[in-house]
Each structure stands twice: as structure tokens, then as C-alpha cells.
Amino acid sequence: MASRRRRRLSRGIVAKMVTSLGLVAMVAGPVYARGESAAQRGTPAIVGHSYIRYPGSSAREPFRIRVGPDLSPGDVFREDWLVMEVLNDEADSEVMTRRRFHSTYGAFRLTLADLTGDGLEEFILVTGEGRGTSVRRKMLTVEMRKGQDFVAILALPVSGWFSFSPPPMQAGLGHWWYDIDVKDLDGNGTPDLRLTLDNTPEVTQQNSPEKLPGFAVIEYVWSEKGQEMALYRQELRK
């Protein structure tokens, strides 16, 4: 069942609770750091006039998401800057919310799910920081729409590198990451977030597994009181 859901999401089909949209802005094809698992890479596509449509509901109007390159001047790596727009699907594509974001190589993963139970989807965005082999790491940001703005309700790193040897040798280099799963954890009928640690096999005996994150599983649920994704459960790495 889970594998069939992932296949449906990767094709851009709207699912009941979660829809996944993965895009990269590399015309010649996506570029990934060495050691990244296929599950961490996202679904290759070409950014431009790329849309995904969401039908209306009792809680909100129908809308579309458009992600494209940010054409404003500035950073030397222009492909690293993108613009995400939420468009009203009934009002001549009126821009309801707009967000500029940075992700190296233009590669990112975007998942939508109603984590708060109010009928409005939250934006689960995974972006990259750093350029070069064994350098790029990923950040997870969860944001909700409030009026014309995005408001962050969770932010944390979800990948990194570890090695016993200092630069420039980098002997025994290893890569860790958290697989991100959206599912109901507390039984209230609302999707939550589960992060499960994974890593590449040790290259040599010099690897330092103590540099891995301390928790094998981290779970977050929505806190109405704190208006944020709150820590629900942690499982220590063995």
C-alpha cells in the first residue's frame, strides 16, 4: 500500500492527505551530491511554468502551485534561487501567496499535507545548502499559509556528513539523512511527521558514528497551544 502511494505521488496525482511535488532547475538534468539516496533526491522535472492543481474544499478555494526560477539579480549561482507561488484557480490566477527560497543546484522536494487539522495544507519543503561533493546538506522547513504570508512552524537539518579524518583527506567519509514520512502518529486523524535516520555504510574503521545524530526516530505533531509542530516522541540511536 505504501509503495503504491509513493508511486502515485511521484506522478503528481493528488492524494487524499498528501501530495508530493519534486522539481529541479537543471535543464541538462538533475545534479545530486554523492551519497544521497534515491528517496532523498526528489522527482526530476524542469522548473518553468510548472503547476500542480488542488481542487476546492469547504475550508478553502481551489488553487495551483507554480514554481519557477527567480529572475531577480543577485547571487552568482542564479539557479539556486526559486519562486513558489500559490495561485487562485478561480480568479484569473491571482497570486495569493508568494515565497522566494534558496536551494543549491535548484533541487528541492515539496510535500503538502494538512498537519494542523484545519483543512488547509501545510508546505513541507526540503532544500539544499552548500555546493560540492560531500558538502551539500538538506534542511526541512514546514510552513503554513496565513493571509499572504508563509509562517514557519518547524525547521531543522535532515542530512549531513561525518568523518574521522579532518580536511582535506576526508578518509572514511559517511553520509546520514532522515527519511521523512507523513502519517497519523497520535490517532487523531490528522497527519503528523516522522523522521527516520539512515546512513551510508562505514567506509573504513576510522569512521566516527558518534558524529551521527543521536536519535534514530523523531516525531512531531501539531500543537494548537504553541502554534507549532511540537516534539512528540524520540527514539535513541543504538
Summary of the structure (lengths in Angstrom):
residues: 238
radius of gyration: 18.5
end to end distance: 28.9
largest distance: 60.7
contacts: 683
relative contact order: 0.13
helix: 9%
strand: 46%
